[in-house]
Amino acid sequence: MKASELHDKTPEELNAALLGELEAQFKLRMKRSTGQLNENHEMKVARRNVARIKTVLNQKANEQAGGQ
């Protein structure tokens, strides 16, 4: 997931994507704790995706607040 793709989405779509990523991150944590996670790098990817989405949401909120 690239930040340029996220900039085109609405805040509602970003919130939905954030919930999906948080759910995926939770599932990866559960797999890791039970020893079923083979690709450890997926944790890092999920964490960075969450950070990207939150960053774009904050940027959009700041643009909206500054535009009023």
Helices and strands as residue ranges (DSSP letters): H 3-7, H 11-34, H 41-67
